[in-house]
């Protein structure tokens, strides 16, 4: 019986000592990502591409509005066959504009992911290196809103140093 109690005490003390040896840290990966020098270049590339797409969308909208205006102005005087052809043309232009808008959104999202993914990976690698080099058991990312414990060391400066910032 005393052996069991002694074994239990040893196990509890072992668990307590290992729990107290854990080291916690926190970082805002998003803040670090936003402050990276290459982030500005990536953002400029995305904005330039978006401006080009926006210009084309405006041209397409103006073309649609011009043809719709002509339809409203002259539609009553056109024979049925011409009016139906113009209606089909307007529907096709509107559908093309909507499809182009969806394509633009997808392409911009892909471009953003392509440009940001290497930066995100660099930040993650730096966080992992800081955790390993400094003996952290956990490093929480405060920018995700999932941090359950805000204590520990702020390792942002260490991560920035690891990134050469």
Number of C-alpha atoms within 10 A of each C-alpha: 6 7 8 9 10 11 12 12 12 12 12 12 12 11 12 11 11 10 10 8 12 11 15 19 21 22 22 17 21 14 12 19 18 12 13 16 10 14 15 12 12 17 14 12 15 16 14 12 15 16 12 10 17 14 11 14 17 12 12 17 15 12 14 19 15 12 17 17 12 12 17 10 10 11 17 10 10 12 9 11 9 12 16 13 11 18 16 12 15 18 13 13 18 16 12 13 18 13 12 16 15 11 12 17 14 12 14 16 13 12 16 16 13 12 18 17 12 11 19 16 11 16 21 15 15 18 25 16 15 21 20 12 9 12 13 19 12 15 20 23 18 19 14 10 9 9 14 9 11 14 11 14 13 17 21 18 12 18 25 19 12 16 15 8 12
